[in-house]
C-alpha cells in the first residue's frame, strides 16, 4: 500500500486537488473519507463531484446515509456514521460494484463491506486554513492517480 501526503493551505486548493482526482476516477472506484467534524470532508467531496461533472449542489448526506448525483458517471456519496452500531448489510456491494464512483465517510463503521481495492483518504485539521491530506492507495490504479495529481 502506497501512502501519499499533501498539505493544502486553502479550501480552494483542497477542492482543486479533489477535482483533479474526480476527473480521473472511473466506474467502480471506491474512496473512503475520514476526518474530524469540520476537517473538510464535504469540501473535498464537492471538488470530486465537480471533477466528475456533477452540476447539482453537493452537501453531506448525514441524515439520509446516501445521496446520488449524476455526472459523467453516477456519483454516490455515503455518510455511514449513523450505522455505527449496525451490522446490517444495506446492499453496499450494489454501489461498490456498480457503474459509478462511491465516496464513503466514516467508512470504519462498514469496514467488512468495503472492497479491498480502494483509496483511503484522511483529512487532518492543522489550523484554520491548512489541512493535511493522507491518501493510502491499495492498488496500482489508485497509486498512479495519486502520483498524477500530487506529483
Secondary structure by P-SEA (a helix, b strand, c coil): cbbbbbbbccaaaaaaaaaaaaaaccccbbbbbbbcccccaaaaaaaaaaaacccccccccccccccccccccbbbbbbcccccccccccaaaaaaaccbbbbbccccccccccccbbbbbbbbbccccbbbbbbbbccaaaaaaaaaaac
